[in-house]
Amino acid sequence: MKASKSKVIVVGNGMVGYKFCEKLRNTDTEDKYEVTVFGEEPWPAYDRVHLSSYFSKAAPETLQMAPRSWYAEHKVALRTNELITQIDSKQRLVVNHLGESFSYDYLVLATGSSAFVPPIPGVDKKGVFVYRTLEDLDAIMDYGKKVKSATVLGGGLLGLEAAKAVMDMGLQAHVVELAPRLMPNQLDEQGAALLKSKLEDLGIGIHLGKMTKEIQGNGKLDGLVFQDGTFFSTDMLVISAGIKPRDELAAKAGLALGKKGGILVNELLKTSDEHIFAIGEAAAHRDQVYGLVAPGYEMAQQVVNQLLNKDVQPFEGFDMSTKLKLIGVEVGSFGDPFGTKEPSRPICFEDKVKGQYKRINISSDGKRLVGGVLVGDTSAYGMLLQMTQNKMALPPEPEDLILGGREGKSSNPMGGLDALPEAAQIWSCENITKGDICQHIQQTESGDLGEIKKCTKAGTGCGGCLPMINDLAKFQLKKLGKTVKNVLCEHFPYSRQELFDIIKIKGVKSYDQLLDEFGEGDGCEICKPAVASILASVWNEMILRQDTIQDTNDRFLANIQKGGTYSVVPRIPGGEITPEQLIVIGEVAKKYKLYTKITGGQRIDMFGARVDQLPDIWEELIDAGFESGHAYGKSLRTVKSCVGSTWCRYGVQDSVSFAIRVEERYRGLRSPHKLKGGVSGCIRECAEAQSKDFGIIATEKGWNIYVGGNGGSKPQHAKLLVNDVDTDTCIKYLDRYLMFYIKTAEPLQRTASWLNKLDGGLDYLRDVVVNDSLGIAGELEREMEFMVNTYACEWKEVVNNPELRARFKHFVNADDQDPSLQFKPMRGQKIPVDWKS
Amino acid sequence: MIELLEKYPKVAEDAVEFWYKAAPASAFPENGGACVKFKDLQIAVFNFSRRGEWYACQNLCPHRMQMILSRGMIGSEGEEPKVACPFHKKTFSLKTGENLNGDTCTISTYPVKVEDGYVYIGFDRGYA
């Protein structure tokens, strides 16, 4: 391109370095700058805020800020695996570890920070780790496989994240903190005490006021020695005691540093060299280093504004408010949490039964909120933070803010939203205001969160603001006079859940009756199968009584394939099959010249059956003891199993027997979409149960139940619902979970996306299924029991019913086969000829 | 492939030269369809009992050239009666044959009448 372009070099491709590139590229529409970014890690920038999710997902791509292709598409030269070792500020050059030099007009140092490792004797022993990069995590996971317990040094934000990570690995977790309370920078004494007791309930050991004097062990560590002389035994130590700015490159180049480290910057983020900026955790502004991502993004924006001569506001420090969910415990801290920066008085509320602590600090004139602390319930966080940042007027009784509605008073967050000024920042990571979001909703007349996220980029950072955006979307749509409702299609002005209730309560048994009484028009290919599915889930009657509302697979009880033939799948519960049964399948396939293949669900699929052959094929299969596998239905498919404790030397439970029991219990169960299950006989998880709608994994004490997993195009690991339950309890919870899903999901919504969209998510589901918070557990169990008791094999009925059987033919006026069917050979079997593409 | 499509020109109501006696009306499911064999052609016939109407169209879905439309679900879009192909849910007007949800080509439709309990399909001289 043009030689006149200015060159910007970014050193450090972390979250802030990346964000700088993104912001510059989005703003630099005239292409004034040529951008090169150096990263010392092998991969592009990733999301460090959600590092602990790496333990459950273990795929670096899922954490990436943007794929490599983004950099190419946006003309950002990305150089990973390259460490800048030298800055020559006079000649404006940087030199990499290979000795190559690169010139710049502006240099942006986003070198970030490394873990602060306290100078304790023994930190170099084997089994001692820091918690900072993906490589650190890989090493921790690796070592964690060999040990039983792990201790985290540091009880701050990141330390507790690390504790969650080691707990998720199945280790006994301990946290050792120097201060007399957890999260000393964010929580007051009472809030921290509540957090401590909650974490202890979860089985995490908390050790406060402990100064570690030495790390003991011969080569690898055995434990810690505290200042008071006590010895604390542990297999592994993860240090998470704060950050140390990466200022060594700047120091070598002679740039000024802050008193406590970090590259010193002024309010324009400039270092002591005119052409060099520093942003993010490496920068020290008024001697303070910010260890959060939001201020880093703000700094990135300011530098971009300067480079493009846009309006520049000096960086004046940053609000360190934070909200997060630590190991299932919600914690929030905003504004001035301790109320010490200006005269103020606190209002505190603690509910020991519910495990909630809330504190707000009110300015001495009683007019403003200056900050506060929330533990156990952070639902008010967004609102309180807005009130603090925007200096909004307090209600007459400020305690209402944390006590909620009482004695007929309702706390009205909508009213609060309306009162927010347009400039109120909804998303602090990216400086998106209420005005931005309302404008988007007004233009699109849609409150779709995904769209809002895509268009405004809101909620794509820490995600903490999403609930607020959701509320705002609903509120704004309501203001526009729009009702927010999911209706099935033009023929039914109801959601699936509403239709489910109508059908059940009004005793509707047929599609036509439902359409006459509650719908309009003549139906369509959307509402017909959806209603057919609901009718089957409520009444469990033979689906072919209303065959023309079924999708073709359900209408012919087989899976349509290219060319118009069908495939046949008998049930093979748990994937267990005798040699005699295998021979039957082989004989049938041979006789009807069917293509055979093992499916992903541990059974055998026979392809290429003509519609008129289906009843004959099934007659032979049923005579041999097989039954329908429901591969054609939106219903239970298979429960995959590993061989389990009967044969496997590692197995702790008999997974095959349990898989068979579960598959036979839920066979034929019609649901909003297909259902797949898995049972593994030990923690090695050979049945891949965590990729299923329900997964059961054996433990020494019983079974762990996982829910909402999915393979397919958007793979998602199932989430742990409950630990160590016995067999009957496991069945009971599965009954409740499946029936709850069946009753409340949208049409064709798998459990994974249902759970993703369920208000309150996994915690709410657990409350309903395990704690019976809605009081419907008994009803759900009875409904499932009804389904189990009324199960009948559909194919058996067809085979024995001449009238039903007669429907299985291609022509209504001739017994001929469909002459258009054509096959060709492949590897000794037949396949259909290609269709037009 | 194109030749296959060309075997099914549309037959207009007023161009019917002869009526083919297909099958008893009772052989067609209510609010559903079945496939009629006429010479070497396949015609999908729908008993739209909810509207008291009968429709016929080519059994061939032009999207992937599959002989399948008679197994499709029928319904309405606004007032327009339609059939949805089981393969990829392409929908076609049963009145005009027009593809309602995409740019697949239009299918041919045929006049249908029911007399003395029998279903007849109307063809023009091109089909003689």
Interface residues (C-beta under 8 A of the other chain):
Chain A: E490 H491 D512 G521 D522 G523 C524 E525 C527 K528 P529 D547 T548 I549 D551 T552 R555 F556 I560 G563 G564 R807 H810 F811 V812 N813 A814 D816 D818 P819 S820 W835 K836 S837
Chain B: M1 A22 A23 A27 F28 P29 E30 N31 G32 G33 A34 C35 V36 K37 D40 Q42 V45 F48 R50 R51 H63 R64 M65 Q66 M67 I68 R71 G72 M73 I74 G75 S76 E77 G78 P81 K82 A84 P86 F87 K89 T91
